[in-house]
Amino acid sequence: MTARKSKGGRGFMFVWGVPIVLGALSVFGLLAALLGTGGWHWASWITLTVLLVVIVRYWCFPLKQ
């Protein structure tokens, strides 16, 4: 299945792909922390750390337009 192009020339996944992935990572990390033990806590730390790294990267070094 391919993404349709809108009038602006940008497809759905181009615009919403990264936010969907970041949202899925945050949900997974939070649920793993709440419901799991052992290795799930490590998975939670890793996924939530990835989110923090992305936030810090774009906050400290914003994209130039």
Secondary structure, 3 states (H helix, E strand, C coil): CCCCECCCCCEHHHHHHHHHHHHHHHHHHHHHHHHCCCHHHHHHHHHHHHHHHHHHHHHHCCCCC
